[in-house]
């Protein structure tokens, strides 16, 4: 197996390809962002509030379940020990 080092011109070509790829990506993202149907501000605010409330409810629920399982596990360990 022969390993060949890249020449300086090949490295420059690779860099140009990478830079061109990044430019193409950014251009494509801008085009796609113009196609997005953005919700009105009021709808966005309502959706955000729903998410915040649900996160709070889930945090409380997980906290309660965690506390209950901790007590149950500690009681089980005390029974065995």
Secondary structure, DSSP 8 states (H G I E B T S, - for coil): -------HHHHHHHHHHHHHHHHHHHHHHHHHHHH-----HHHHHHHHHHHHHHHHHHHHHHHHHHHHHHHHHHHHHHHH-
